[in-house]
Each structure stands twice: as structure tokens, then as C-alpha cells.
Amino acid sequence: MPAAWAVAAPDKVLAGRQRAVDRLWRNLMGDQLNDPGLAEAAGLARDAALAADTAGRPLAAANADLPWPDEPHLMLAHAITILREHRGDGHIAALQTAGLDPCETLVSFAAIGAAPRETFGSRGWTEQEWLAARDRLASRGWVDAEGNATERGRDWRDEVEWRTDRLAEAPWLALGAERAQRLAELTVPLLGAALNTGLFPRHTTLGILTVPMPSART
């Protein structure tokens, strides 16, 4: 990371990120940025993010330490970032608890069919490293000789996701079921609009299939 700061200082990177988020949301929503529902969603998401315990979660903590923007769309984006990294940091802890190293994590994820193996190519693991990780998982009974998940492997991946959910639930418990449901109602149309831009790849390394949402146009 220190070498990255020689290219751009942290404050410039953060300012650039906020400009990009602002421009994207303005292009995506236009006049809808003035919708009272957006301000309501921002307030709910902020409350959830403020309830996120960032101890032992470095990426969530780093984002939570930044000042809150005043504009609703930027506030919502900031809250989403904190909540995403809060869950992501917890997911890494769950993976480590399961005894998975970084490459094994991706191999096991591909093994359950979360995304095609080629999708993980951007992570930079060589063919030799990938096959070695697959062999290690095979020796533990997680995958078969072809690299497909065994029942044991699927059970362990389910355990990882269950533990991730438990580690990520505190902000939502603090928000409460009714307010969390309201936040979902307000933000699902935003998700639909984002997916319908076509900017997202069909498959991601998160195992999320990003396809257009026709209902978002109504």
C-alpha cells in the first residue's frame, strides 16, 4: 500500500471516490435525488451504519472514521459502504475460522457454482496456485478430483455464510425489523435502476448474478 500513495495521496483518492459516486448517482437518478424517500433511506441506513461495531473490522472502521456527507445520496452511499465493509470484514473472519486461506476461499466458492472459475481470474492466482489450493481442499474432503464441491464442502460453505450473517446482523437488529423493511422498500428501486444501466458484469467474484430487473422500471 505505501507505493500506492506515491501515485495519489489518500485525501485525493477519497475526494475522487466521492466525486465519482456523486456523478454516478446524479446520472442514475436525475431529479429523483430530491425525492423525500431518498432522504428517508439515507437516514435509516445511517442509523444502521452507526450501530455497526467496527472492532476487528479494519475496512469498516476506516470508512466509519470518515466524515458523513450532508447530501442524502452521498450519505446513503457512505452508509452502504460502511455496512458492506462491516459484513465483508466479518466474512473474512468466518473464512479464517473455517481454515480457508485466500486461494482456497475462491476455489471453494467456484466449486459450489457461485460463479464460473474464469470470473476469479482478476484475483491474480496462477494456475499452479489454484490447482494446489484445490488439492488441499480435496485432501480435506471439500472437493472431488474435478474440483466440484462435495457434500462436506457445501456444508462448510453454508457454515461460513451462516456465520457471516450472524456477524453482520447487529446493525439490522439495532435498526429493527420494521425500519429495516422500510429501508429495503426504499432502496430496491435504486438497485434495479443500477442493474439496468448494464454497467455491472453478469457474474462477479461475490457470486452475485447481476441481471436487469424489469420491475424496477415500473
Helices and strands as residue ranges (DSSP letters): H 2-7, H 10-29, G 30-34, H 36-50, H 58-64, H 72-97, H 102-111, G 117-123, H 127-139, H 151-168, H 170-175, H 177-195, G 214-217
